[in-house]
Amino acid sequence: MSDFIVPVRYQEQGIRTGLAVQNADEKTVLVELTLLDAQGEELLGQSPVTIEIPARGHMARFVDELFSIPASPLFVGTLTAVVQSGAVAAIALEQGPEPGEFTTLPVAPLR
């Protein structure tokens, strides 16, 4: 997969979206992540985050570890990923407020 988009939800009291990206290529891949709010706007003061994934490597993080998400009752938005010079596999998960509560989320091609 090249460029993709995933839904994001965040609440300080326990809802968090996580993303795992795997590089199956033999060379390093750069992935530029941009967090958008529910209206499709970049968050003020937030720059896109570029992650470097080494050959055959991976990255797994919660979105709030990559971006400063507003401390509102519930943040809803999307995370877009632009893959530079390669392709990756990705999965998104949402951690719920109860211990052990996880849900898989769709990872859709960005067009």
C-alpha positions in Angstrom: 0.0 0.0 0.0 1.2 3.5 -0.7 -0.7 6.5 0.7 -3.5 5.8 3.1 -6.0 7.4 5.6 -7.3 6.1 9.0 -10.0 7.4 11.3 -8.8 8.8 14.7 -10.5 9.2 18.0 -8.9 10.4 21.2 -10.2 11.0 24.7 -8.0 11.5 27.7 -10.1 9.0 29.7 -9.1 6.1 27.6 -9.9 6.1 23.9 -6.8 6.1 21.7 -6.0 5.3 18.1 -2.9 3.3 17.3 -1.1 2.8 14.1 1.4 0.1 13.1 3.3 0.4 9.8 5.6 -2.4 8.3 8.2 -1.9 5.6 8.6 -5.1 3.6 11.1 -3.4 1.2 14.9 -3.7 1.2 15.4 0.0 1.5 14.3 2.7 4.0 10.9 4.2 3.5 9.7 7.6 4.7 6.1 8.1 5.8 4.7 11.6 6.3 1.8 11.6 8.7 -0.7 14.5 9.0 -3.5 14.8 11.6 -6.7 16.4 10.5 -9.7 17.4 12.6 -13.3 16.5 11.8 -13.6 19.4 9.3 -10.5 18.1 7.4 -8.2 20.9 8.6 -4.7 20.4 10.0 -4.5 21.1 13.7 -3.1 24.5 14.5 0.6 24.4 15.4 0.9 20.8 14.2 3.4 20.0 11.5 3.3 16.8 9.6 5.4 14.1 11.2 7.8 12.2 9.1 8.8 8.7 10.3 11.7 6.7 8.8 11.1 3.0 8.7 14.3 1.0 8.0 14.4 -1.9 5.5 12.2 -4.8 6.8 11.4 -2.6 9.9 8.3 -1.4 11.6 6.8 1.4 13.7 3.9 1.1 16.1 2.6 4.2 18.1 -0.5 5.7 19.4 -1.4 8.9 17.5 -1.2 10.9 20.7 2.5 9.9 21.0 3.1 11.5 17.6 0.9 14.6 17.9 -0.4 16.9 20.6 -4.1 16.2 20.4 -6.4 18.9 22.0 -7.7 18.0 25.4 -11.4 18.2 24.4 -14.0 15.8 25.6 -13.5 13.7 22.4 -11.3 14.4 19.4 -12.5 13.0 16.1 -10.5 13.3 12.9 -8.3 11.4 10.4 -4.7 10.6 10.0 -3.3 10.7 6.4 -0.1 9.0 5.4 1.9 9.8 2.4 4.5 7.1 1.7 7.7 8.4 0.0 9.8 6.0 -2.2 8.2 2.7 -1.4 5.2 0.8 -0.1 4.1 -0.3 3.4 1.5 -2.5 5.2 -0.5 -0.8 7.9 -3.0 -1.6 10.6 -4.9 0.8 12.8 -6.4 -0.1 16.2 -8.5 1.8 18.7 -8.0 1.2 22.4 -11.2 1.5 24.3 -11.8 2.8 27.9 -11.9 -0.7 29.4 -8.8 -2.8 30.0 -8.1 -5.1 27.0 -10.7 -3.4 24.8 -9.4 -3.1 21.2 -11.1 -2.6 17.8 -9.5 -2.8 14.4 -10.1 0.3 12.2 -10.2 0.6 8.4 -7.0 1.6 6.6 -8.2 3.0 3.2 -6.1 4.1 0.2 -5.7 7.9 0.0 -6.9 9.1 -3.4 
